[in-house]
Amino acid sequence: MPKAKTISYYTLVRHSAWCRKEDEQFQQAVEEYHITTKKELMLVAEYGGLIFNIYREASQAEDKINYPEGYSGMIPRAHGIFLDGNIGKELVELDGLSLYIKEKKG
């Protein structure tokens, strides 16, 4: 019997260099995060995080968000919301990293 193909999911979180080391250059930076459980996937979906099922797309989104069009600096400048800590009774973090929510235009 053929083995079922595993589907991987990815999202964007606040960069670990800020979350774990408080390196100020990465305070407004995102990085891709491999979602490893159904609970994480449901949390990302519930709070409006970006979900990718192709790693390359998550990586490309990371670059585009960290270095928006017209920005030529070296330090990442992601615009959006980072969900830190608890919302209600639920901890909204992925392995200690804050979930990134893209700003809505309009």
N, C-alpha and C positions, 0 to 999 in steps of 0.2 A: 504494500500500500504506500503511495507517495506521501511524503512528509508534508504537512500543511506549512505554507509559507508564513513566517512570522512577520507581522507588520510592526514597524517601529514608529514611534511618534516623538516629536521634538517640540520644544517651545523656547522662548527667550526669557532670560532672568537677568537680574542685576549682576554685573560681572563679579566673579568670586574674589578678584583682587581687592575690591571694595568691601564686600561682605565679610571676608575672612581676615584681611590684613589692613583694612581702612586706608588703602592707597588712594589718595585724593584724585589722582589722574583718572581713576576708573569709577568715580562716584556716579557719573552720568553715562556709564557704558553698559551694554548688554552683551551676553554671550549665549550661545545655544546650550540647551539642556536636554538630555535624553530622558524622556518620560519612561519610567520603568514599571509603574503599577497602574492598575485601573483607577485607583483612588486619586493618584496624581492627575491622570487624564481628566477625570471628572471635575477635579478642583480647577484645573486650567480652563476647562470649558465653562464652568459655572461663573467664574470671575472675568471672563472675556479675554483670556490670554490667547496668543497666537498659537495655532497648532499646525505642524507640518508633518507629513509622513515621508518626506524625502530629506535626508540630511543636507544635501547640497542647497536646497531651498532655504532651510533654516540658516545655514552659513551665509548665504547671499543676503538674507534679510538682516542678519547681524551687521554685516558691513554697511548696508544701505541705511540702517537706523543709526549706527554709531557715527557715520560720516554722511549726513544728509546733503542733498544737492546744494551746491553753492558754498559749502563749508570746506575750507582747505587746511584746517588745523590738524595737528597730530594727536591731540587729546580727544577721545571720543565725546560726542555731544548728543546723546540720544534724548529725544523729546518724547515724553509719555509719563506714565504713572508706574511707580514701583510699589507693589503691595507688601508692606512690611508688617510682621507680627500678626496679631489676632484681629479678625473681623467677626464680631459677635462672639461665638464660642469656638470658632474654627481658626486654627493656625493656618495662615496663608503663606506658606513658604515651601520650597522644594529643596530638600537637603540643606536647609539653612540659607537658601538663596531667595531673594525677593522676586516674585512673579512680575514680569513686565506686561503692562497694558498699553497698547498703542493709542496715542491721542486720536480722537475722532475729529475730522475736519467738518466745519460747517455748523 
